[in-house]
Amino acid sequence: MMRPVKKGGRPKDKNGKEVRFTKYAKARGLLIECLGEYCSYCEMHLDASLAVEHVQPKSVNPSKELDWDNFLLACTNCNSTKGNKEIIEGRYLWPDKDNTFAAFKYTDEGLVFPADSLPEALERKARDTISLTGLNKTPLNSKASDRRWLNRRETWGMAEESKKDLCTNNTEQMRKQITRTAMASGYWSIWMTVFQDDPDMVRRFIDSHPGTCRECFDESDNFKPAPRPGGIC
């Protein structure tokens, strides 16, 4: 799973003209306004060390170095794992183009896999995306500094405990508190998964995290994932 996001068209200045970036780092604040302080790939929450991510690496494709359409946000681990390799975009799934929530699944052990029952071609893209960003790394095959797997596992436990709290104290205040906890902890997809049988909480997670693509969820069917218009899933 990977939060499907919508960062909107190229930002405009107060005069309605498209902003032209002179340095890509200047897009960071606008991207955070649109997408929140979350890595676009692993969903880690960071108030620092969150970098402007170039889908097409600037070293390989310099013409896209300042291109808003080429930007996402990424943590150090996802950014460094993806690296500077040339990207054939059609080989992968992208959170700003596809319904990536529907393409991946998390386990209570913090592992990430392609979702069940994907068509073969889509499953291959999901696996390639996991490898591209290193979401398959665990303590057995990653550096100690890469805590994404451990963070996912801890967040799953936190979400489970929050669900138990809600069962014993199902109040509006508790629902708001759980939503705030999810926003602070990151790993939106884990919260969505643990609370998947509670449409009200699912709606709150969708609406509370900036930039979540609402079109990827069917409000008339308890916010179940829906094909993204224009995406391949």
N, C-alpha and C positions, 0 to 999 in steps of 0.2 A: 504494500500500500504506500501510497505517496499522495499527499494532499493535492488535489487538482486546484490550480490557482488561476486567477484572472487578473493580470496586472494592468489591463487596459491599453489604450493606444498611447502613442508617444505623448509625453507630458507637454503642456503648454504654459507659457509665461502669462503674466497678468494682462498682457495685451492680446492674448489669444494666439500667439505665434508658437510654433513648435520649439521646444528647448533644444539647442544644439550643444552637446557636451564637448568641452575642450579636453577634459580628462574623464576617463570612465569612472574613477572613484567618486566624482561628483554626482553620479546617479544613485549612490548608495542610500542616501536619505530618502529620495523619492521612491526607491524600491521598497524600503522598509515601510513607508507610509502605505504603499499598495498591498504589501504581502505580509507585513508584520515581521517581527525579529526572529524568523525561523529559516533554517536551511531548507531550500526548495526540494532537496532530495531526501535527507534523512529525517527532517522535521525537528531537529534539535533547536531548542530555544537559546538564543545567544544575544546578549546586549553588547557584546564586543566580539571581535574576531569573526564577524560575519562579513564576507567579502562579496563584491560584485563578481558574479560568475558569468563567464563567457561560454555560451553553449558551443559556439565555434571558437576554439582557442585563438586569442589575438595573435599568437606567434605564428599560427598556421594561416590565419585569414585576417590580416591586418585591416582590411577594409571594414570589418565588423567590430573593430575595437571600441568604437563609440556609438554603436547601433543599439538603441533601446530594445529593439525586437530580439536582439541576441543576448539580453541580460536576464539573469535570475540571481538568486542569493545562495551562497553556499558556505558551509563551515570548512574549517581547515582540512578535515579528513576527507570529505567528499571532493573538495576542490583538488587536493593533492592526488587523490586516487584517480580521478578523471584525467588529470594531467594535461599535457599538451598534444595528445594524440589527435590526429585528424578525425573529425566526426562526420559520419554519414548519417544524417538525422533520421532517415527512414528505417534505420536498423534498430532504433530505440523508441521508448515511450517517454513523453515529456509532460511534466506537470502543468505547463501552460498551454498545452495543445490537446491532450487526451484526458480521459477520465482514469487517471492513474490509481485512484482509490479502488476501482473495480479490477485492476490488473494484478494486484499483489495481495498477499495475506501475511499477517504476523502470527507467530505462535506465542504462547505464554512464556516460552524460553527466550523470547526476544529475537528469534530468527525470522528471516524474510524469505518468502518463496513466491513464485508466480501463483496467482489465484487458481483454484480448482476449475476444471472444465473449460479452460481457455482453448480456442482453436490452436492448432499446432503452430501456425505462423505467429500468432499473438504471444503464445507462450515463449517462443524463441526470443521475441523482442523483449519480453519481460525479463527473461534470464540474462540477456545481454545488458539490459539496463541495470540490473542488480550488480553484475560484474563491473560495469563501467564505473559505478559510483562506490563500489566496495561494500555494499550493504550486506554482503554474504560473509564479511569478516567476523571472526570470533576470536577469543583469546588464543585459540590454537593456531591461527594463521595471521595474526595482526600484531602490531606494535602495542606496547602497554599504554601508549598515549591515546590509542584509538578506543574510546570508551563507548562508542555508539551501541554496540551489542548489549553491554552491561546497562547502559541507560535505558534501553528499551525494556529490558527485563525488569528493572526497578520500577519503571513507569507502569508496566502491566500490573505489578503488585499493588501500586498505589491506586490504580483505577479499580481494581477488584475490591480493595478496602473501602473505597468511596462508594462503590455500588452497595456494599453491605450496610454502610452508614445510611444510605438513602432508603434501604428496605426498612430500617428501624425508625427512621425519622424523615418521612417523605413530605417535606415542606418546601415551599418556594425558596425560603432562605437557604436550605441545604442544596437545592438545585443550583442556585446562584453561586454558592461557595464551590461546588464541584466544577462548575464552568470556569471560575477564576483559577482554580488549581490546575485545570487542564491547560489554560492559557499560559500559566507560569512554568509548567513542567515541560511543555512541548510534546512532541510525538502524538500529534493529533489523531493519526490513524489508529493508534492503540486505544485511545478513549472512545473513538467511534466504534471500534470492534467490541470492546467490553460492554458498551451500552447499546449495542445494536438492536436490542429488543425494546428499547425505550425511545420511541420517536420524539418525545419532547426533548430529551437530552441530546439526541442526535441533531435536532434542529438548533439547539443552543450552541453546540460545538461548531456547526456550519456557520452560524450567524456571528459568532463571537470572534472567530479568527479572521483577521483582515485578508481579503483577497480570495477566500475560498469560493470556488466556482459553483454557485448554487444550481446552475443548469445541469450539473452532473448528478442531481438528486431529484427524485420524483416526489414532490410534496403530496400528490394525490395517492401515493402508495407508501406512506410512512417513511418518506425520504430514503427509499431504496436507491442504490446507484442506477443511473440511467446513462445511455450512450451520450457522449459529449457531441454537440453539434459541430461538425467539421473535423472531429477527431477520428481515430481508428478504433477507439473503444470508449 
